[in-house]
Amino acid sequence: MFSVTIKEIMEEFQLEELTGTPGYENVEISSADVNRPGLQLAGYMEYFGTDRIQIIGKGETAYLMQLTEEERYRRLDNFFKCGFPCMLVARGLGVFPEMIEVGRKYKIPVLRTDDVTSRFMSGVIRYLNLQLAPRTSMHGVLVEVYGEGILILGESGVGKSEIALELVKRGHRLVADDNVEIRKVSDKTLVGTAPDIIRHFIEIRGIGILDVKNLYGVGSVKMTENINLVIKLEHWNDKKIYDRLGLEDEYTDILGLTVPCLNVPVSPGRNLAIIVEVAAMNNRQKKMGYNAAKALSERVLGNINKDI
């Protein structure tokens, strides 16, 4: 189970802390869901997820404003005593003294943002989904080619980093070399990135470590990228029969999701950077509904039937 601290959320969204609660920075959040507590402020506490960040906006503030000070304190006290990670006030709205008081009483920090409630909620949910997503690490290279995230795998020395460097020279972007951190951010999406310590660096045997961002500019690198295609490199085996038509799509499993996969043999004289470029464009074509191999097969069958 992964978690993120309130301090990290505050730094990401530039939040203001209002209660001065000691130790709030280290409070950990492990749920990517958030809650707008309209029902809870009205007194309905069933099915209340106490592990969620609570966010109030103009509607909840208007409701609390119409209450007397005594009633407002009672409602907030009943709400805060349930316990939750933090309270977030959106739109830069004023915070009731009663909320500050019960926040200090139950050691629950009250934070504030100037952002619009709905936009802030979507941003927090997106951030939490990324930070709390199931993840794994794979030995490989991740590059962005024509808008497609290509994960290149293969044993050490097969030429993954050299391909990535050639792709960068051809105008594409490096995301990660050697170690790719992969997160499952939704039931359909895998996102890859590089560990902070080796981000934008690439290792070329015989030369050493290169800083791609400094060598080729900021346009040659990218922080994260969706994984749309996996290319597995292997040394050419004369005894193995390789797919020459591409009629049957192959897939590989990463964190429970199936990703299109190609097995590409490596041999002297093959320009693998061009092959990766073509594979990226072909993958985009397939997603748009066109498969060249199937189109050729249908054309051949059509000619055969015509002759018959």
N, C-alpha and C positions, 0 to 999 in steps of 0.2 A: 504494500500500500504506500503510495507516494503522497507527499504533503507539501504545502507551501505556507510560509509564515506571513503574518500580517505585515511585518516590516517589508517583505518583498513586494507585497501588493501595494503598500503605500508608496514605495519607490517607483513602481511601474506606473501608477496612476496619479502620482503627486498629490496624495491625500493629506488633509489636515487633521491632526488628532486633538480632541477638545476636552477630554476628561482627565488627562494626566495619569491614566491607570498604569501602575508600575508593572513592568515585565510584559506588557501587551505585545511588544515586538516579536516575541518568541512563540506566541500562540499559533498553533499549527492548524491549517484547514485542509481537510482531506476529501471534501465534497465539492464537485464542480457545479452543483445546483445553488441558486440563490432564491431568496424569498422576499416578496413584498407583503408585509404583515398586516394587511387591512383586516382580515378576519380575526387575527390574534389580538389586535388592539380593540376590537369590538367585543372580545371576551371568549371567542371560540378557539379552544386550544387543542381540539382533536386533530390527529394527523399532522402535527406540527414538527417539522424536521429541525431539531435543535443543533444539528451539525452544519447548518447553512448560514451564509452571510445574510444579514437582514438589511434591506434597502427601502428607505421611505422617500417619497417624493411629494409633489404638491397635493395630491389627493389625501394621503395619510396626514400630512401637516394640517390641511384644512379641517379634517375631522377632529384632530386633537385640539385645534384652536377653539372650536365651538364648545368644548367641555370646560367646566369650572376647574380651577387649579387643583382642588381636592380630588375631583373625579379623574383628572388627567394624571395626577400622581398615582392614583390607585390602579388605573389601567396600565400605565407604564411599569409600575412595580410588579404587577401580576405577570406582565410580559417578560421583563428582564430576569425575574427569578427562575424562569424556565431554563435559562442558560443557553448561550449561543456565542459564536466566536467574536462578532463585532456588529455594531450598528453603523450603517452608512447613510448619510443624509445627502441627497442629490440637489442639484440646481443652486448650490450655495445658500440654501434656505437657512433662516434663523433656527437655532436649536433651543427648545424649551428648557428653562432651568430645571424643571422636574426630570427631564431626560438625563441631564448632566448628573443630577443627584443620584438617581437610581443606577446610572452607569458606574459611578464611583462606589456605590453601595455593593453592587454585585461584581465589581472588577471587570466590567465589560466595556471596552473602549468604544467611544462614539467618534466616528470619522466623518469628514465632509469633503465633497467635491463640487466644483462649479459646473460640471458637465450635466447635460440633460439626462433625466432618469432612464429612459428607454435606451439611449445610446450608451450610457455608462453600464447598464446591465448587460447589454450584448457584448461590450468590450470585456467585462469581468468574466462572463461565462466563456468567451473564446479563450481568454488568458488561462483560466482554470482548466479548461479542457485540454489545453496544450501541456500545462505544467503537471497535471495529474494523470496524464494518459499512460496506459501500459506501454512499456518500452523495451527495446533490446538493442544490442550493438552488433554490428557485422563488420568483418574485415573486407573492405572494398573501397570503391570510389563512387561519389555521387556528383553528377554534373547536370546542368540544365542545358538542353539542346533543343532549339526551336520551341521553347516553352514546355518541353517534356522533361520530367525528372527521370534520369537514367541512372540506375544503380548497377555498377559494373563489378562483378564478382570474379574470383579466380584465385588460384594458388599463388603464393609469393613468387615473384620473378616472371610472371606471365606477361606483364606489360601494362597493367592497369594505370599506373601513374603516368607513363609515357603517353598513353592514349588521352588521358585527361589534359596533359600539357598541350598536346597537339590541338585538342578541341578548343582550349582557351585561346591559342594562337589564331584559330579560325573564327573567333568572335563569340564563342559560347562561354558559359560561366561555371566555375568550380564552386561546389558546395562543401565537399569533404573529401579528404584523402586519407587512406589507410584505415581509419576507424569512423564508421558512420553510425550515429545514434538515431534510431528509428522509433517514432512514437505513433501509436494508433489513436488519432484524435477524433475519429468517428467510426461508424460501422462500415464506411466506404473509403476512408482516407488514411494513408500513411504519410507521415512527414519526416524527412531526414534532415539532420544537421551535423555539424562537426563539434567535437568537444572543445570547450573554450581554449584550452591550452595549445591545441594544434590548428585552430581555425585559420584558414587562408594559407597554410603551409603545405608544401608538397615535397615528397622525397623522390629524387631521381638517382638511381644507382650509378656511381661513377662521378656524379657531380656533388650530391649532398642535398641539403635542405634549401628550398627556394621559397621566398615569400611572394606568392602570386599577386597579391594586391599591390605590392610595391613595384613589382616588375612590369605588370601589365595594366595597372590602374584599378580603381574601384569598380569599374564596369565589368571586370573579369571574374568577380566573385559574387556570391550570394549567401545570405545567412541560412535560409531554410528553403526546402523545395519538396513538393509532393512527389512520391515515388510512383511513376506511371508505367515503368518498364524495367525489367531486370535482364541484364545481359551477362551470361556466364561464359567466361573465356576458358578455353582448355587447349593444351598442346595438340596439334594435329595428330590423329591416330589413323594410319592407313587401313587398319582393320575395322574401323568403325564406319557405319553408313550414316551420313549426315543428311538431314532434311534439305532437299533442293527445291521444293515447291512451296512449302508453307501453307498447305491446305488445312493442316491440323494445328490449332492453337494450343500452345503449352503454357502452363501456369506453375507458379511456385507459391508456397504458403509462407507468409510473414505475419506473425502475431494473429493468426486466425483468418487473415484476409488473403485472397488469391490475387496474384499480380501476374500479368502477361510476362512470359519468360522466353528468351532465345538462348540457344547454345551455339556459340560461335567458335569455330576452331582457329587457332593461331598458327601461322606458318610464315617463314620468310617471304617477303614480297607482298603480303596482304596489307593494304592501307586500312587499318582498323578504325581510324578516326572517321573516314568516309563511311565505312560500314555502320558505325554508330549513328552518324547523321542520317543516313538513309533509313535505319531502323526506327529512329525517332519520328521521321516524317511518315513512314509506313504505319506506325502505331497510331498516329493522329488520323490518318486516312481510315483505318479500321474503326476507330471510335466514331467517325463521321458516317460510317455505314458502307464504305467501299473496301473490298478485299481483292487485290490484284490477282492473287492465285486463283480465287474462286471465279473471277471474271474470265480469266484465261481458260479455266476448266469448262465453263459454260460455253465459251466460244468454240472450243474444240468439239465438245459434245454436239453443239448445234451444227457444225460442219459435217460430223459423222452422220447425224440423222438426216441431213440434207442429201448426202450421197446415197443413203439407203433408200 
